[in-house]
Amino acid sequence: MQNFTIFPSPLSWITPPITTIPSYGKNAAALGMTLLFLPPYSPNLNLIERLGKFVKAECLNSHYYAKFPEFCDAISTCLSNTSTAHKSRLDTLLTLKFQIQRFKSVA
């Protein structure tokens, strides 16, 4: 099994209800983790969702794999190339710099 590292420090994506546990933030800080607070449903802000969408577009869209091992190999190859062949595309896709647009509802 291969390990894939995309970010230099561990991240924990949490939604607000977990913050009601007082020791959660202290324990995470002691472990060197960075907590990023997300709205309850936010797949566009979740980096693993972005990576999943990239893998699907890169090696699964419009491809037919006759055997399951071929399917697994395509995904493994795509993930193993994250720091080489796909690096420039993933650097822009997997960034923590994003904007949240707040729109007023028009009634």
C-alpha positions in Angstrom: 0.0 0.0 0.0 1.3 3.5 -0.9 1.1 6.6 1.2 0.2 9.8 -0.6 1.1 13.2 0.9 -0.4 16.3 -0.5 0.0 18.7 2.4 2.9 19.1 4.8 0.9 19.1 8.0 -2.2 17.0 9.1 -5.5 18.6 8.5 -8.8 17.9 10.1 -12.0 19.0 8.4 -14.7 19.5 10.9 -18.1 20.9 11.0 -19.3 23.2 13.8 -21.1 20.7 16.1 -17.7 19.1 17.0 -16.5 22.4 18.4 -18.8 21.9 21.4 -16.3 19.5 22.8 -13.8 21.8 24.7 -10.8 19.5 24.6 -11.1 18.8 20.8 -9.2 22.0 19.8 -6.5 21.6 22.5 -5.9 18.0 21.6 -5.6 18.8 17.9 -3.1 21.6 18.6 -1.1 19.2 20.8 -0.9 16.7 18.0 0.2 19.4 15.5 -3.1 19.4 13.6 -4.7 22.3 11.8 -8.4 22.5 12.2 -10.4 23.9 9.3 -14.0 24.6 10.0 -16.5 23.9 7.2 -20.2 24.5 6.7 -22.3 21.4 7.3 -22.4 20.5 3.6 -19.6 21.9 1.5 -18.1 19.4 -1.0 -16.6 22.2 -3.0 -14.5 23.3 0.0 -13.4 19.8 1.0 -10.1 19.0 -0.6 -10.6 15.2 -0.6 -13.8 15.8 -2.6 -11.8 17.9 -5.1 -9.2 15.2 -5.4 -11.9 12.6 -5.9 -13.5 14.7 -8.6 -10.0 15.1 -10.3 -9.3 11.3 -10.2 -12.8 10.6 -11.6 -12.3 13.1 -14.5 -8.7 12.0 -15.2 -8.9 8.2 -15.3 -12.6 7.2 -15.1 -14.6 9.4 -17.4 -15.1 7.8 -20.8 -12.9 4.8 -19.9 -14.1 1.2 -19.7 -12.0 -1.2 -17.7 -12.9 -4.8 -18.6 -11.4 -6.2 -15.3 -11.4 -4.8 -11.8 -7.6 -4.9 -11.4 -7.3 -2.6 -14.5 -9.7 -0.2 -12.8 -7.6 -0.3 -9.6 -4.4 0.2 -11.5 -5.8 3.3 -13.3 -6.7 4.9 -9.9 -3.4 3.9 -8.3 -1.4 5.3 -11.3 -3.4 8.6 -11.2 -2.7 9.0 -7.5 0.9 8.0 -7.7 1.4 10.8 -10.3 0.0 13.5 -8.1 3.4 14.9 -7.3 4.8 14.6 -10.8 2.6 14.5 -13.9 -0.5 16.1 -12.3 1.4 18.4 -9.9 0.7 21.7 -11.7 -3.0 21.0 -12.1 -3.4 19.8 -8.5 -1.5 22.8 -7.1 -4.3 25.1 -8.3 -7.1 22.7 -7.5 -6.0 21.7 -4.0 -5.4 25.1 -2.6 -6.7 26.4 0.7 -7.2 29.8 -0.9 -10.8 30.1 -2.0 -13.7 32.5 -1.8 -17.1 31.9 -0.3 -19.7 33.8 -2.2 -22.6 35.1 -0.1 -25.6 35.8 -2.3 -28.7 37.6 -1.2 -31.9 35.8 -2.1 -34.2 37.7 -4.4 -37.8 37.5 -3.4 
